[in-house]
């Protein structure tokens, strides 16, 4: 059975741009590891068979960085309205592609989170053997990826605006998976985050 992923890369990164004008945090380089978004995609790809990547229209450089094997990049025309719209577009694309294929679950994560370990992805996948929705929990804080059993994906297509998947979590509940991986809660929000110990520790572990 397939295990699939969604990488949300359609945000604006306004806090980052406010401090570093005319920049895109997702394209910030991480040494030999590629840019932030490409690193996040690489991590997710290690745990799943195929990734649906969502970007905004007119993002040619980002599209090039994320056009990798076993990935499909889609442009969300409504991405400007919020994460819910991006999730809905990705869910529709997955349903169309895997309509007649057996799928086990789907992991959703964000392109500005380049430090999630493979173990964290696998732990959420294991929780989905008995939970409808699951996510890692680090020091009391819920992180990413958020995993969904396949039968919930049609419900993701109904999302819109900036609600994300909160409505589904409220309806179906969520299994929290305790972990020691700080990467599940670490994102690149502003330029100083590129110097954060969590990021550099993760990059050293991959060297």
Buried (B, 14 or more C-beta within 10 A) or exposed (E): EBBBBBBBBBBEBEBBBEEBEEEBBBBBEBEEBBBBBBBBBBBBBEBBBBBBBBBBEEBEEBBEBBEBEEBBBBBBEBBEEBBBBBBBBBBBBBBEBBEEEEBBBBBBBBBBBBBBBEEBBBBBBEBBEEBBBBBBBBEEEBBBBBBBBBEBBEBBBEBBEEBBBEEBBEEBEBBBBEBEBBBBBBBBBBBEBBEBEBBBEBBEEBE
